[in-house]
């Protein structure tokens, strides 16, 4: 499906809510299934990625009842899953694939995980290697899906992640629930910590220690009633749009402000962005608040090092902000982007270049020579990547002529309401 984006000649305005947090929704479904008893998830994201996780749970014998965007889950306990007689389909969701690998590693049966063509091209060695050390038997051609996982008796290990990854960390924690002894995970830098927070609130014997996480075997998880906040990764598209369109001011309500996810705010403020946060409170152990963001002339910046894991999903939309900023911007230490839904470094380079952006790509990032009002518009392609589709839509708003986005339906992977909300704030 193609989308035509016209240049935005009036300010963006509105009081909006963005879609529920994808990372928390995935984890709430899986952890609720592991609990002993009935739990609910209010404001659960029902997009293609999270529906893949829900479908896997159902194939493993978990009963779910859906009422609009509220899900009631009959948890069966850590060993309450049943083997599926068909392949567990993960769609485009790397989160589903990796977290399910950790879950299945400790079950006493064999299952196969597969995905779409894009997901099956993504390497899984970083999750296969530590799960194999714990005792799981995992088969996949050249470490790529489909993955056949023969679960069994696991033992806890001490493992230092070579690259900060919340998905790999979460997979090891899920496996650790079934592992004898302690599972200790150390990170080179902090990654998003939803799994640790959520496991702790369910009664898991988990401790955050200096430089790592210690999960002890033997905990029974209590069901929790989750309320999922708005996804800051989804809010980021509107934050950048409001920053770039003159005269704009948006309030985005009930956004998750977890400090391991809020790097987008830090970087936009460093770029001279105008951001306020109001109504801060805790919701299920997660900080939440309203973001008010208005137009500002952004300045070029450098993004590197420890902040990369705190905004890795927001780099495509940050690249759009950098293209319209005054002066050069650099992104480094972001090689992880090459292993997302698409090679996002290559995608950012090719698609923004097609819009006239002066950009140089290198192995772990890129340099953008930003110039305000420099996007002429043109024809671009999301390449099937939801975050690229939404980033290119924001770029199109800043163009001098129409921008056509091919494969724009990719937004359904994480944010099905995106086009409706964009229409609301641009009208």
C-alpha positions as CSV (number, residue, x, y, z in Angstrom):
1,X,0.0,0.0,0.0
2,X,1.2,3.5,-0.9
3,X,0.7,6.6,1.2
4,X,1.0,10.1,-0.1
5,X,2.1,12.7,2.5
6,X,1.6,16.3,1.6
7,X,3.8,19.1,3.0
8,X,2.5,20.4,6.3
9,X,1.8,24.1,6.0
10,X,0.0,24.6,9.4
11,X,1.2,23.8,12.9
12,X,0.5,20.5,14.5
13,X,-1.7,20.7,17.5
14,X,-3.7,18.4,19.7
15,X,-4.0,16.4,22.9
16,X,-3.4,12.8,22.0
17,X,-2.6,9.3,23.3
18,X,-0.4,7.0,21.3
19,X,-0.6,3.2,21.1
20,X,0.2,1.0,24.1
21,X,3.8,0.1,24.8
22,X,4.8,-2.9,22.6
23,X,7.6,-4.1,24.9
24,X,5.4,-4.2,28.0
25,X,2.5,-5.8,26.1
26,X,4.6,-8.7,24.9
27,X,6.0,-9.3,28.4
28,X,2.6,-8.9,30.2
29,X,1.1,-11.6,28.0
30,X,4.0,-14.1,28.5
31,X,4.4,-13.4,32.2
32,X,0.6,-13.6,32.9
33,X,0.6,-17.0,31.2
34,X,3.4,-18.1,33.6
35,X,1.5,-17.0,36.7
36,X,-0.5,-19.2,39.0
37,X,-4.0,-17.8,38.4
38,X,-6.0,-15.2,36.5
39,X,-4.5,-11.9,35.4
40,X,-5.7,-9.0,33.3
41,X,-3.9,-6.7,30.9
42,X,-5.6,-3.4,30.3
43,X,-4.7,-1.2,27.3
44,X,-2.8,-4.1,25.7
45,X,-1.4,-3.4,22.3
46,X,-3.2,-5.5,19.7
47,X,-0.9,-5.0,16.7
48,X,0.7,-7.6,14.4
49,X,3.7,-8.2,16.6
50,X,1.9,-8.7,19.9
51,X,-0.8,-10.8,18.2
52,X,2.0,-13.2,17.2
53,X,2.9,-13.5,20.9
54,X,-0.8,-14.1,21.8
55,X,-1.1,-16.7,19.1
56,X,1.9,-18.6,20.4
57,X,0.5,-18.6,23.9
58,X,-2.8,-20.0,22.7
59,X,-1.1,-22.8,20.7
60,X,0.7,-23.7,24.0
61,X,-2.6,-24.3,25.7
62,X,-3.1,-20.9,27.4
63,X,-6.7,-19.6,27.6
64,X,-7.2,-15.9,26.8
65,X,-10.3,-13.8,26.7
66,X,-10.3,-10.5,24.8
67,X,-12.6,-7.7,25.6
68,X,-11.7,-4.7,23.3
69,X,-8.1,-4.0,24.3
70,X,-8.3,-5.8,27.7
71,X,-7.1,-9.4,27.9
72,X,-7.9,-11.8,30.6
73,X,-5.3,-14.7,30.9
74,X,-5.7,-17.9,32.8
75,X,-2.1,-18.5,33.9
76,X,-1.0,-22.1,34.1
77,X,2.2,-21.7,36.1
78,X,5.8,-22.1,35.0
79,X,5.4,-25.7,33.9
80,X,1.8,-25.5,32.7
81,X,2.3,-25.2,29.0
82,X,1.3,-27.9,26.5
83,X,3.2,-28.8,23.4
84,X,1.9,-27.3,20.2
85,X,1.1,-29.7,17.3
86,X,2.0,-27.0,14.8
87,X,4.8,-24.5,14.3
88,X,4.7,-21.4,16.5
89,X,4.5,-18.5,14.1
90,X,6.2,-15.3,15.3
91,X,5.4,-13.2,12.2
92,X,7.8,-10.2,12.0
93,X,8.4,-10.1,15.8
94,X,11.9,-10.6,17.0
95,X,10.7,-10.0,20.5
96,X,8.3,-12.9,20.2
97,X,11.0,-15.2,18.7
98,X,13.6,-14.5,21.3
99,X,11.3,-14.4,24.4
100,X,9.6,-17.6,23.3
101,X,13.0,-19.3,22.8
102,X,13.7,-18.6,26.5
103,X,10.3,-19.8,27.6
104,X,10.5,-23.0,25.6
105,X,14.0,-23.8,26.7
106,X,12.7,-24.9,30.1
107,X,9.7,-26.9,29.0
108,X,9.8,-30.7,28.8
109,X,8.8,-30.9,25.1
110,X,10.0,-29.9,21.7
111,X,8.6,-27.0,19.6
112,X,9.5,-25.1,16.5
113,X,9.5,-21.3,16.2
114,X,9.4,-19.6,12.8
115,X,8.7,-16.2,11.3
116,X,8.1,-14.3,8.1
117,X,10.8,-14.0,5.5
118,X,12.3,-11.0,7.2
119,X,12.5,-12.5,10.7
120,X,13.8,-15.8,9.3
121,X,16.8,-13.9,7.9
122,X,17.7,-12.4,11.3
123,X,20.5,-14.2,13.2
124,X,19.6,-15.8,16.5
125,X,23.1,-16.9,17.7
126,X,23.1,-14.4,20.6
127,X,20.1,-16.1,22.2
128,X,21.0,-19.7,21.0
129,X,24.5,-19.6,22.6
130,X,23.5,-18.8,26.2
131,X,20.4,-21.0,26.2
132,X,22.5,-23.9,24.9
133,X,24.9,-23.3,27.8
134,X,21.9,-23.6,30.2
135,X,21.1,-27.0,28.7
136,X,18.6,-26.4,25.9
137,X,19.0,-28.1,22.6
138,X,18.3,-25.7,19.7
139,X,18.6,-26.4,16.0
140,X,18.5,-23.8,13.3
141,X,20.2,-23.6,9.9
142,X,23.2,-21.2,10.4
143,X,21.6,-20.0,13.6
144,X,18.6,-18.6,11.7
145,X,14.9,-19.5,12.2
146,X,13.1,-21.7,12.0
147,X,14.4,-22.8,15.4
148,X,13.5,-26.2,16.9
149,X,13.9,-26.1,20.6
150,X,14.1,-29.2,22.7
151,X,13.6,-28.0,26.3
152,X,14.5,-29.8,29.4
153,X,16.4,-29.6,32.6
154,X,18.2,-26.3,32.7
155,X,21.0,-25.0,35.0
156,X,21.6,-21.4,36.0
157,X,24.6,-19.8,34.5
158,X,26.5,-16.5,34.9
159,X,26.5,-14.8,31.6
160,X,27.9,-11.5,30.4
161,X,26.0,-10.2,27.4
162,X,28.4,-9.2,24.6
163,X,26.0,-6.5,23.4
164,X,23.3,-4.9,25.5
165,X,20.0,-6.5,24.5
166,X,16.7,-6.4,26.4
167,X,15.4,-9.3,24.3
168,X,18.3,-11.6,25.0
169,X,18.3,-10.7,28.6
170,X,14.5,-11.4,28.9
171,X,14.9,-14.7,27.1
172,X,17.6,-15.8,29.7
173,X,15.3,-14.6,32.6
174,X,12.4,-16.6,31.3
175,X,14.7,-19.7,30.9
176,X,16.1,-19.0,34.4
177,X,12.6,-19.4,36.0
178,X,13.1,-23.1,35.1
179,X,16.8,-23.4,35.8
180,X,18.4,-25.0,38.9
181,X,20.4,-22.5,40.9
182,X,20.8,-18.8,40.0
183,X,20.8,-17.2,36.6
184,X,23.1,-14.2,36.7
185,X,23.2,-11.7,33.8
186,X,25.6,-8.9,33.4
187,X,25.2,-6.1,30.8
188,X,27.9,-4.0,29.2
189,X,25.5,-1.1,29.5
190,X,21.9,-0.8,30.8
191,X,19.2,-1.9,28.5
192,X,15.4,-1.6,28.9
193,X,14.4,-3.2,32.2
194,X,10.7,-4.0,31.9
195,X,11.2,-7.8,32.4
196,X,13.1,-7.3,35.7
197,X,10.5,-4.8,37.0
198,X,7.6,-7.0,36.1
199,X,9.1,-10.3,37.4
200,X,9.8,-8.5,40.7
201,X,6.2,-7.3,41.0
202,X,5.0,-10.9,40.5
203,X,7.1,-12.2,43.4
204,X,10.1,-13.6,41.5
205,X,13.3,-13.9,43.5
206,X,15.2,-11.4,41.4
207,X,17.7,-8.8,42.6
208,X,19.4,-6.0,40.8
209,X,23.0,-6.1,41.8
210,X,25.9,-3.9,40.7
211,X,26.5,-4.6,37.1
212,X,24.0,-7.4,36.9
213,X,20.7,-9.2,37.6
214,X,20.4,-12.3,39.9
215,X,17.4,-14.6,39.4
216,X,17.0,-17.5,41.8
217,X,15.1,-20.7,40.9
218,X,11.9,-21.7,42.7
219,X,9.6,-18.7,42.6
220,X,5.9,-19.0,42.0
221,X,4.7,-16.1,40.0
222,X,1.6,-14.3,41.3
223,X,-0.9,-12.9,38.7
224,X,-0.9,-9.1,38.3
225,X,-3.4,-6.7,36.8
226,X,-1.3,-4.7,34.3
227,X,-2.2,-1.3,32.8
228,X,0.0,-0.7,29.8
229,X,1.2,2.9,29.3
230,X,1.6,4.6,25.9
231,X,4.7,3.6,24.0
232,X,7.4,6.3,24.0
233,X,8.7,4.7,20.8
234,X,5.4,5.5,19.2
235,X,5.3,9.0,20.8
236,X,8.7,9.7,19.3
237,X,7.3,10.2,15.8
238,X,4.9,12.9,17.0
239,X,7.6,14.5,19.3
240,X,9.9,14.9,16.3
241,X,7.1,16.1,14.0
242,X,6.0,18.8,16.5
243,X,9.7,19.8,16.9
244,X,10.1,20.3,13.1
245,X,6.8,22.0,12.0
246,X,6.8,25.7,12.9
247,X,4.2,26.8,15.5
248,X,3.4,23.3,16.6
249,X,2.6,22.2,20.1
250,X,1.4,18.7,21.1
251,X,0.5,17.1,24.4
252,X,1.0,13.3,24.4
253,X,-0.8,11.7,27.4
254,X,0.1,8.7,29.6
255,X,3.4,7.9,28.0
256,X,5.8,5.4,29.6
257,X,8.8,7.3,31.0
258,X,11.0,4.3,32.0
259,X,14.5,5.7,32.3
260,X,15.8,2.8,30.2
261,X,13.5,4.0,27.4
262,X,13.7,7.8,27.6
263,X,16.8,8.4,25.6
264,X,14.7,10.2,22.9
265,X,13.9,12.9,25.4
266,X,17.5,13.3,26.4
267,X,18.7,13.6,22.8
268,X,16.0,16.0,21.7
269,X,16.7,18.3,24.6
270,X,20.4,18.2,23.7
271,X,19.4,19.2,20.2
272,X,17.6,22.3,21.7
273,X,14.2,20.6,21.7
274,X,11.4,22.2,23.8
275,X,10.0,19.4,26.0
276,X,8.0,19.5,29.3
277,X,6.8,16.5,31.3
278,X,3.8,16.8,33.5
279,X,1.5,14.5,35.6
280,X,4.3,12.1,36.5
281,X,3.2,9.0,38.5
282,X,3.9,5.3,38.8
283,X,1.7,2.7,37.0
284,X,2.5,-0.9,37.9
285,X,6.0,0.1,38.8
286,X,6.5,2.0,35.6
287,X,6.9,5.8,35.5
288,X,4.3,7.5,33.4
289,X,3.5,11.1,32.4
290,X,2.4,13.6,29.8
291,X,4.9,14.9,27.3
292,X,4.3,18.5,26.0
293,X,6.5,19.3,23.0
294,X,6.6,22.4,20.8
295,X,8.5,23.6,17.8
296,X,12.2,24.5,18.1
297,X,15.1,25.0,15.8
298,X,17.0,21.8,16.4
299,X,20.8,21.7,16.4
300,X,23.1,18.9,15.3
301,X,24.4,16.5,17.9
302,X,26.4,13.2,18.4
303,X,24.6,10.1,19.7
304,X,26.9,7.3,20.8
305,X,27.9,5.0,23.6
306,X,25.8,4.1,26.6
307,X,22.7,6.0,25.4
308,X,22.3,3.9,22.3
309,X,20.4,1.0,24.0
310,X,18.1,3.6,25.6
311,X,16.8,4.8,22.1
312,X,17.9,2.2,19.6
313,X,14.3,1.9,18.2
314,X,14.1,5.7,17.9
315,X,17.1,6.2,15.7
316,X,15.2,6.2,12.4
317,X,13.0,9.1,13.5
318,X,16.0,10.8,15.1
319,X,17.7,10.7,11.7
320,X,14.8,12.7,10.3
321,X,15.2,15.3,13.1
322,X,19.0,15.4,12.4
323,X,18.3,15.9,8.7
324,X,16.3,19.1,9.5
325,X,18.6,20.3,12.3
326,X,21.2,23.0,11.9
327,X,24.6,21.4,11.4
328,X,26.1,17.9,11.3
329,X,24.9,15.0,13.5
330,X,26.7,11.7,14.1
331,X,25.3,8.3,15.2
332,X,27.9,5.8,16.3
333,X,28.1,2.4,18.2
334,X,24.7,1.5,16.7
335,X,25.6,-1.6,14.7
336,X,22.7,-3.4,16.4
337,X,20.5,-1.5,13.9
338,X,21.7,-3.8,11.1
339,X,19.9,-6.7,12.7
340,X,16.4,-5.2,13.1
341,X,13.3,-5.7,10.9
342,X,15.6,-4.5,8.1
343,X,19.1,-3.3,8.1
344,X,18.1,0.1,9.5
345,X,21.4,1.8,8.9
346,X,21.2,0.9,5.2
347,X,17.5,1.8,5.2
348,X,18.0,5.2,6.8
349,X,20.9,5.9,4.3
350,X,19.0,4.8,1.2
351,X,15.6,6.3,1.9
352,X,16.7,9.7,3.4
353,X,19.2,10.0,0.6
354,X,16.3,9.5,-1.8
355,X,14.7,12.6,-0.1
356,X,17.8,14.7,-0.7
357,X,19.5,14.3,2.7
358,X,23.3,14.7,2.7
359,X,24.2,11.4,4.6
360,X,27.2,9.2,4.8
361,X,26.8,5.6,6.1
362,X,29.4,3.6,8.0
363,X,29.4,0.2,9.7
364,X,27.9,1.2,13.0
365,X,26.1,4.4,12.2
366,X,26.0,7.5,9.9
367,X,26.7,11.2,9.6
368,X,24.0,13.6,8.5
369,X,24.8,17.1,7.4
370,X,21.6,18.7,8.5
371,X,20.0,21.7,6.8
372,X,16.6,23.2,7.9
373,X,13.9,23.1,5.2
374,X,16.2,20.8,3.1
375,X,13.7,18.0,2.2
376,X,12.3,18.3,-1.3
377,X,10.0,15.2,-1.0
378,X,10.0,12.2,-3.4
379,X,9.3,8.5,-3.6
380,X,10.6,6.2,-0.7
381,X,10.0,2.7,0.6
382,X,9.5,1.5,4.2
383,X,11.1,-1.8,3.1
384,X,8.5,-3.5,5.3
385,X,9.9,-1.8,8.4
386,X,7.2,-0.2,10.6
387,X,9.6,2.4,12.1
388,X,10.9,3.4,8.8
389,X,7.4,3.9,7.4
390,X,6.5,6.3,10.3
391,X,9.8,8.1,10.1
392,X,9.4,8.7,6.4
393,X,5.9,10.0,7.0
394,X,7.3,12.7,9.4
395,X,10.0,13.5,6.8
396,X,7.2,13.9,4.2
397,X,5.5,16.5,6.4
398,X,8.7,18.6,6.1
399,X,9.0,18.2,2.3
400,X,8.5,20.9,-0.3
401,X,6.3,18.6,-2.4
402,X,4.4,15.4,-2.0
403,X,6.2,12.3,-0.6
404,X,5.0,8.8,-1.6
405,X,5.7,6.0,0.9
406,X,5.6,2.5,-0.5
407,X,4.7,-0.4,1.8
408,X,3.2,2.0,4.2
409,X,1.0,-0.7,5.8
410,X,4.1,-1.8,7.8
411,X,2.9,0.5,10.5
412,X,0.4,-2.2,11.5
413,X,3.3,-4.2,13.0
414,X,3.4,-1.9,16.1
415,X,1.1,1.2,15.7
416,X,-2.1,0.5,13.7
417,X,-3.6,3.9,14.7
418,X,-0.7,5.9,13.4
419,X,-2.3,7.2,10.3
420,X,-5.5,8.2,12.1
421,X,-3.6,10.1,14.8
422,X,-1.3,11.8,12.2
423,X,-4.5,13.0,10.4
424,X,-5.9,14.3,13.6
425,X,-2.8,16.4,14.5
426,X,-2.3,17.7,11.0
427,X,-5.9,18.7,10.3
